[in-house]
């Protein structure tokens, strides 16, 4: 049982981070950036490149990776999202396709640059192993889970307690009315994509030592993060935290007690039951939010 809980929490932490990035882009834009999973994988590959191939100091590698993630996030917004705003009614129906297209392009670039064999991403921190529930926990596991808990809670507080966060909520409720009230929606949009790209790339350096750097992992991460978001409730950072952990625990339990091939089936059953009982997810609200 201990290994199910520990592996489920670690796996869930990965999905929480992806779900947090999806929420971050969706709040001020209404767009789920399905390239977020590929950005996380890109962070893993950059960690491999800087730390293993180049031998860059860890602090500098973090900085360069964060800047690269922000740049990729901005490119996603400029290439896949912003042009569709020029076509009336196109954004909501086509941005899924365009962001998936960006994800596919990124996966292809990773394959060309680093190949499709798993690359080992080093962790420069301590190598001591802790014991919990009779199972081993490494420092990188603690870093990953800590990031998955701190990031959504911090963003939840930022959205609720700051004027910029309130502006994001206003745009999520009514984009046109927010523009009329003087909110610069383009700045919020590009800033959200840059922040999500930074978070995803840095998270990739934490997930890489656990999952390795594999180009095709991006699609699975994006889908898992989206399921976590659906469970937790669209637009809720803390809901994504709950949803991601549930996805990880159910997937781990199905793998342990049934078969690895049924892990996705278990998650799907959980999603269907949750949406049947609470269609808006755990963090969703049936009432109109007042900003």
N, C-alpha and C positions, 0 to 999 in steps of 0.2 A: 504493500500500500504506500509505503514511503516513497518508493521510486516513482510511482504514478503521480503523486502530488508534486514532487520536486521537478520531474521532467515536464509535467503539465504546466507548472508555473513558469518555467524557463521558456517553453514553447509559447505559452500565452503572452509572455513579455514581448516576444517578437511581434506578435499580432497586435498587441496594444500599441506599440510604437508606430506600426503602419496605420492603424486606425486613427491614431492621434494626428498623423500627417494628413490623412484624408479629411478629417474634421476641420483641420486648420485651413485647408484650401477651400472647403465647402462653405464655411460660415460667411465670408465676405463675397463669395462668387456664385454659390449654388452649384459648383462644379466639383465632382470627385475626381481627383487626379490619379488615374489608375496606373500612372508611371511611378507612383510612390514606391512600390515594391522594387522596381528596377533601380531606383535611386539608392535604396538601402543596399542592394547588391553591389552597386557601384562604389559605395563607401567601403565595402569589404575588399573589393579589388584594389582600391586606392590604398587601403591599409597594407595589403600585401605588397603593392608596388613601392610605397615609401619606406616601409620598415624592413622588408626582405630584400628587394632588388636594389634600391637606392641606398639603404642604410641611413635614412633621415632620422634625426632626433624626434622622439615621440611628440613633444609639444609642438614642434613645427609641423609634423605630419597631421596632427589634429587641426591646426589652423588652415593648412592648405586644403585638407579634405572638406572642412566646413565651407571654405570659399568656393570650392568646386561644386559642392552640393547646392549652395545658394545660386550659383550660375546656372546649373542644370534646371533648378526650379524656375528661375526667371525665363529660361528658354522655353520650358513647357508652357508657361503662361503666354508668352509672346507668339509661339508657333501654333499651339494646339487650342488655345482658348480665346485670346483676344480677337483674332480675325473673324470668329464666328459671331461676335457681337455686332458686326457690321451687317449681318443678314438677319432680318427680323424673324424670330421664332426658331432660329437654327441652333441656338446655344444649348438648350435643354435636351434636344434630340440627338445632337451630333458630337458633343464634347466627349462622351464616353468613347466613341470611335476614335477620335483624334488623340486622346490621351493614351488609349491602348496602342495606337500607332506609334506614339513616341516611345512607349515601353518596349515595343517590338524592335524599334530602331536601336534603342540603348542595348538591349540584349544582344543584338547582332554585332554592335560595336565591341562589346565586351568579348564576344567569341572571337572576333578578328584579332583583337589585341592580346588577349590572355589565353585563348583556347577554351575548350569546353570541359577540360579535366578539372576537378576540384583543386583549388589552390589553398594551401594552409596559411592562415592569417595569424601572425604571432601576437601574443599579448605581453607587453613589456612590464606588466605589474608583477606582484609576488606570485610564486608558484605553490605556496602552502595550500593544502586542501583541508577544508572543514568538514565536520560530520553533522548531519541533521537527519533525524528519523532513521539512523543507521546507514545513510547514503552519503556519498561524497559530493561536496559542493566546492567549486573552484572560485577564486576571486573574480574571474570574468563573469561567472554566473551572477554573482552578487551585484556587479556593476550593471549588468544588463537589466536585472529585475529592478534595481534602484532607479535606473533611468526610466523604465516603463511606469513606475509609480509616481515619480517626481514630476515628469514632463506633463502628463495630463492634468494633475492636480494644480500645478503652477499655471498652466494655460487656462484652466477653469477659473481660477482666482483672477487672472489677468482680464479675462473677458467680462467678469462680473464687477470688478472693482476699478477699472480704468476707463477713461473716456474713449481711448482708441478701441478697447474691447467692446464697449457699448456701441460704438459706431459699426463694428462688425456685426453685432446682433441686429442693429437697425437695418443694415444692408440685407441681411438674411431674411428679415421680415418683408421689406419692400424696397427694392433697389431704386426705383424711380423716385419714390418719396424721399429717400435718403439723399439722392443727388440734388433734389430741390432744396433740401435743408443745408446744402453746402458740403456734404461728405464727398471726398475725392475717392470714388469707388475704384478708379484705376490704380491709384497708389496703394489702397488696401489690398487689391487683388494681387498685384505684383509682389507686395511685401509678404503676403500670406504664402505665396508659392516659394519665395526665397527662404522664408523661415522653415517651411515644411521640407524643402530640399536640404537645408542645413541640418535639421533634426534627423532626417533620413540618412544622410551621409555619415554623420557622427555615430548614429546607431549601428550602421553597417560595420564600423570598426569594432564595435562591441559584439555584434552577432557573428562576425567572420570567424573568430577563434572557435566558435561552437558549431556553426553550420558549414564552415569553409566558404570560400568564394566560388559560387557556381552560377554562370549566367542565367540558366533557365529557372533558377529559384525565384526570380522576380515575380513571375506570374502567380505562383503559388502563394507568395507573401501578400500580393495585392488582393487575391480572392479571400484569403484568410482574414486579412484586415477588414475587408468589406463586410464579411459575415459577422465579425466582432462588432462592427459599427451598427449593423442591422439589429443585433441582439441588444446592444447597449442603448440604442436610440440615436437617430441621425441628429447631429448638431450638439451632442453631449460628450465632452471630453471624459468625464468620470464614467459615463455609461460605456464608452469605448474601453475603459479600463476593466470594468466588470465583464463586458462581453468578450474581450480578448482572453482574460483568464479562464472564462468558462469554455471557450473554444479549445484552449490549450489543455485543460483538464479532461474534457470529454474525449479529445483526440488521443491523449495519452492513455486514458482508461480503455478505450476501444482497442488500441494497439496492444495493450498489455493483456487484456482478458478475452479478446475475441481474435482479432487478426489485424495486422498492419493495413491490409487492404480495406478494412471496414472503418478506419479512422474518419475518413471523409463522410461516410454514411452516418456515423454517430453524430457528427457535427450538423449534418443536414437535418436529421431528426430533431435535434435540439432547436435548430432554427425554426422549423415548422411548428413545433409545439409552442415556442415562445411567441411567435407571430400570431398564432391562433388565439392564445390567451391574452397577449398584450401587443397589439399590432404595431405600436409605436416604439417597442422595445422597453428595456428597463429604465432608460433615461429620458424617454419621450414623454411628452405631455399632451393631453387631449385639449388643453385650453390654449387660447391664443396668448403668446408671450407679450408682455407689455414692456416697452423699452422707453 
